Amino acid sequence: MKTPKIYTYSPKNQKSAFDLYALSKGLNSGKPLENPCPNCFVISCRNAEELDQYRTLLFGLWKAKSFHQYFVGSVIPFIRIQDFKNLVFEQMAHLQKKQKTYQQDVKKFKALAQNERAMYEQLLLISELKRMYISRHLKR
């Protein structure tokens, strides 16, 4: 598998359907994002499968706080793009050795993320229902 292009986000650049964003500043540096923000990196993947693989990898690295060792800056920590690239490519090369099991885990991760999103939406609906049941008895 070829490595994707990683670069700093700029609103001037053209967006692709297979772009993944990762936060580059703050204590959450490396966190995968669905939508771009001014302080992020872009991982430009070739297809949806590669996008899922990198999203899962970034989520794991972020949760494991793997990016923290590369933080620089005294007030607002950030990660340099070269350190980010090196860590991501090194980890992906390591995962290529166990490609089949990683692919299975990526599918499981994607299914869990969908379930989590559905539960979150249900919780929002329950909260709204609770508010409605009580508010209809209040004087306006």
N, C-alpha and C positions, 0 to 999 in steps of 0.2 A: 504494500500500500504506500502511495506517495504521501509525503507530509503536506499538510495544508499550509497556506500562507497565513502568517500572523503579523498584524500591523496595528498601529495606534488608530483609534477611531477618529474620523473627521466627518462632520455632516456633509461635506462636499463630495465625499466618495459615494459611489453607487452601491446600493445594498443588494444582496443576493438572498434568495430564499433559503440558502444553506449557510448563512452566516450565524455564528455563535459569538456572543459577547461575554467578556470577563472583566470584572471590576479591576482597576489598576491602582486605585488609591484608597487609603483607609485600612482599618483592621480587617475588613472583609475582602481584601485584595485577592483576586483569583476566583471569586464567586461567579458562577455562570449566570448570565442574564439573558432574558428573552428579548428585551428591547435595549437599544444602545443608550448610553449616557455619555456626557463629556469626558469622563475619566475611565475609559475602558479600552480594552484591546479587542480586535476582531479576529476570529478564527474562521477563515473562509474555507469551508469544506466543499467537496465535489458532489456529494449526494446525501440523502437522508440517513443512510446507514452510518456513514462516517460522522455525520453531525451527532447522531445519538451516541456513538462511541466517545467522541470528545466531550460531549455534555456530561456523560456519566463519569469520565475520567476527571474532569474539572471539579465536579461535585465532590468526588471522593478526595481529591487533593485538598480542596477547600475545607471540607469537614475534618480532615486529618491535620489541618493547620500546617500543611507542608510548605506553604508559601511564606510563613512567618520567618523562617530563617534567612530569607532573602530581602526582608524589609530594610529600607534605608529612609532617612529623613527623621528629624527630631520632633516635629510637631505633628505632621500628618504623615504616617508611614506610607510608603508606596513601593511597588516592585518594578524593577527595570525590565524592559521588554526582552532583553537578551537573557536575563535570568529566568523569566517566564517561559520563553521558548525552550531553553535548555532543559528545564524541569519537565515540561509537557512532552517534548520529544523523547527524552530519556525514559520517562514512564511508559509512553506508548510503545517504544522499542521493546521494553521489558514485557509488556502485555502481548506483543506479537508472538512471543514464545508459547503462550497459552491462549491462543486466539479463540479456539472453540469454546472453552469454558467462559472466557470473557464475553463472547457474543451472547451466550445464554444468560449471563448475569445482566447484560445490557437490556435484554428483552424483559427480564424480571423487574429491573429498575424502572423501565418505562411503564410497565403495567402498574407498579406501585405508585408511581407519580400520578397516573391517571386516577387511581383509586383515591389518592390523597386529595386531588383537586375536586373530585365528586363529593367527598365527605366535607370538604371546606364549604362547598356550595350549599350542601344540606344544612350545615351549621348556620350559615347566613340566613337561610329560609326559616329555620327554627327560631332564631333570634328575632326575626321580623314578625313571625306569628305571635310570639310571646308579647312583643310590644303592641301588636294590634289588639290582642285579647284584653289587655289592661286599658289601653288608651280609649277604647270605645265606651268604657264606663266612666270616664272622667268628664267633668264639666268643661265645656269649651267657652 
